Amino acid sequence: MEKGQITQYHFQGSEFQLRLDKVGAEVLANALGYEVYEELPENTELYDQELQAECGLLDFQQALLEWQRFIKNKSLP
């Protein structure tokens, strides 16, 4: 994406999916796609604010680099 060779990318994982485009990144929990509303008691609302996140590509890149650094340092004795 950085080189402009692709404009969109979508990865479907077992629990989350990642969507990238020219301006941003979005991570969605697959639980958002479930039709559970029929099973809920009347007047019940789901809290789904923590099941979706989005940011710009530069912020996403920085977060991935920091996560990589964290994992690398955590594995050191």
Residue frames relative to the residue before (quaternion, step in Angstrom):
aa qw qx qy qz dx dy dz
M 1.0000 0.0000 0.0000 0.0000 0.00 0.00 0.00
E 0.6268 0.5629 -0.3343 0.4225 3.52 1.01 -0.81
K 0.7155 0.4265 -0.2394 0.4989 3.58 1.07 -0.74
G 0.5102 -0.6809 0.3970 0.3442 3.58 1.28 -0.07
Q 0.4383 0.7148 -0.4493 0.3085 3.59 1.24 0.21
I 0.7668 0.1236 -0.1003 0.6218 3.58 1.17 -0.52
T 0.3122 -0.7719 0.5264 0.1719 3.58 -1.11 0.63
Q 0.7849 0.1411 -0.0899 0.5966 3.59 1.24 -0.35
Y 0.0192 -0.7682 0.6397 0.0136 3.53 -1.22 0.60
H 0.0227 -0.7853 0.6187 -0.0027 3.57 -1.02 0.81
F 0.0493 -0.7750 0.6299 0.0086 3.56 -0.87 1.01
Q 0.1706 -0.7824 0.5952 0.0669 3.55 -0.80 1.07
G 0.0929 -0.7967 0.5966 0.0257 3.57 -0.49 1.20
S 0.6824 -0.4863 0.3389 0.4277 3.57 -1.26 0.00
E 0.7940 0.2543 -0.1418 0.5337 3.61 1.07 -0.63
F 0.7940 0.1530 -0.0647 0.5848 3.57 1.14 -0.64
Q 0.1764 -0.7465 0.6213 0.1602 3.51 -1.32 0.25
L 0.2525 -0.7559 0.5934 0.1129 3.52 -1.18 0.71
R 0.0457 -0.7786 0.6258 0.0042 3.54 -0.92 0.97
L 0.0485 -0.7838 0.6191 -0.0044 3.54 -0.86 1.02
D 0.0322 0.7613 -0.6473 -0.0190 3.54 -1.17 0.64
K 0.7883 -0.3576 0.2052 0.4567 3.59 -1.24 -0.08
V 0.7923 0.3330 -0.1637 0.4844 3.61 1.05 -0.61
G 0.8575 0.0518 0.0097 0.5117 3.60 1.03 -0.49
A 0.3584 -0.6880 0.5928 0.2162 3.45 -1.47 0.10
E 0.0539 -0.7820 0.6209 0.0128 3.55 -1.09 0.74
V 0.1144 -0.7593 0.6389 0.0465 3.55 -0.98 0.95
L 0.0496 -0.8063 0.5887 -0.0297 3.55 -0.79 1.09
A 0.3911 -0.6736 0.5692 0.2633 3.54 -1.06 0.75
N 0.4995 -0.6655 0.4657 0.3012 3.56 -0.91 0.86
A 0.5234 0.6384 -0.4101 0.3877 3.59 1.20 -0.36
L 0.5692 0.6033 -0.3839 0.4057 3.60 1.15 -0.46
G 0.6795 0.5050 -0.2887 0.4471 3.56 1.13 -0.52
Y 0.5453 0.6354 -0.4004 0.3723 3.59 1.21 -0.21
E 0.3402 -0.7194 0.5712 0.2014 3.53 -1.08 0.76
V 0.1142 0.8221 -0.5448 0.1198 3.57 0.20 1.26
Y 0.4486 0.7342 -0.4343 0.2665 3.57 1.23 -0.21
E 0.6159 0.5574 -0.3509 0.4323 3.58 1.08 -0.63
E 0.6967 0.4826 -0.2685 0.4579 3.59 1.11 -0.62
L 0.6043 0.5945 -0.3519 0.3969 3.61 1.21 -0.36
P 0.5441 -0.5944 0.4696 0.3608 3.57 -1.14 0.60
E 0.6494 -0.5300 0.3790 0.3921 3.55 -1.20 0.53
N 0.8296 0.1822 -0.1853 0.4943 3.60 -1.10 0.83
T 0.4791 0.6325 -0.4626 0.3956 3.60 1.15 0.51
E 0.1269 -0.7858 0.6025 0.0574 3.55 -0.96 0.92
L 0.3807 -0.7136 0.5424 0.2271 3.55 -1.08 0.76
Y 0.3082 -0.7082 0.6029 0.1996 3.55 -1.13 0.72
D 0.0548 0.8354 -0.5412 0.0788 3.56 -0.33 1.22
Q 0.3238 0.7875 -0.4763 0.2194 3.58 1.21 0.34
E 0.7238 0.4170 -0.2452 0.4921 3.60 1.10 -0.54
L 0.5856 0.5953 -0.3594 0.4166 3.58 1.26 0.18
Q 0.7517 0.2528 -0.1605 0.5876 3.57 1.31 0.04
A 0.0624 0.7821 -0.6173 0.0588 3.56 -1.00 0.86
E 0.0047 0.7954 -0.6061 0.0045 3.54 -1.13 0.64
C 0.0467 0.7750 -0.6281 0.0522 3.53 -1.25 0.55
G 0.6442 -0.4996 0.4017 0.4172 3.54 -1.31 0.04
L 0.6632 -0.5316 0.3543 0.3899 3.55 -1.23 0.44
L 0.6513 0.5127 -0.3312 0.4508 3.60 0.94 -0.78
D 0.6453 0.5011 -0.3193 0.4801 3.59 0.99 -0.77
F 0.6456 0.5185 -0.3168 0.4626 3.58 0.99 -0.82
Q 0.6358 0.5218 -0.3194 0.4707 3.56 0.98 -0.84
Q 0.6623 0.5016 -0.3037 0.4664 3.59 0.92 -0.89
A 0.6404 0.5207 -0.3247 0.4619 3.60 0.98 -0.81
L 0.6563 0.5042 -0.3110 0.4673 3.60 0.96 -0.82
L 0.6534 0.5059 -0.3149 0.4668 3.59 0.97 -0.80
E 0.6564 0.4955 -0.3088 0.4778 3.59 0.99 -0.80
W 0.6344 0.5184 -0.3263 0.4715 3.60 1.02 -0.78
Q 0.6338 0.5250 -0.3198 0.4695 3.58 0.99 -0.84
R 0.6565 0.5025 -0.3044 0.4731 3.57 0.95 -0.86
F 0.6345 0.5343 -0.3181 0.4592 3.59 0.99 -0.84
I 0.6744 0.4887 -0.2911 0.4707 3.59 0.86 -0.97
K 0.6523 0.5198 -0.3129 0.4544 3.57 0.93 -0.87
N 0.6928 0.4668 -0.2738 0.4766 3.60 0.90 -0.89
K 0.6278 0.5478 -0.3344 0.4404 3.58 1.07 -0.68
S 0.6921 0.4866 -0.2833 0.4516 3.59 1.05 -0.70
L 0.5430 0.6047 -0.4107 0.4133 3.59 1.25 -0.16
P 0.5353 -0.6475 0.4284 0.3326 3.63 -1.02 0.72
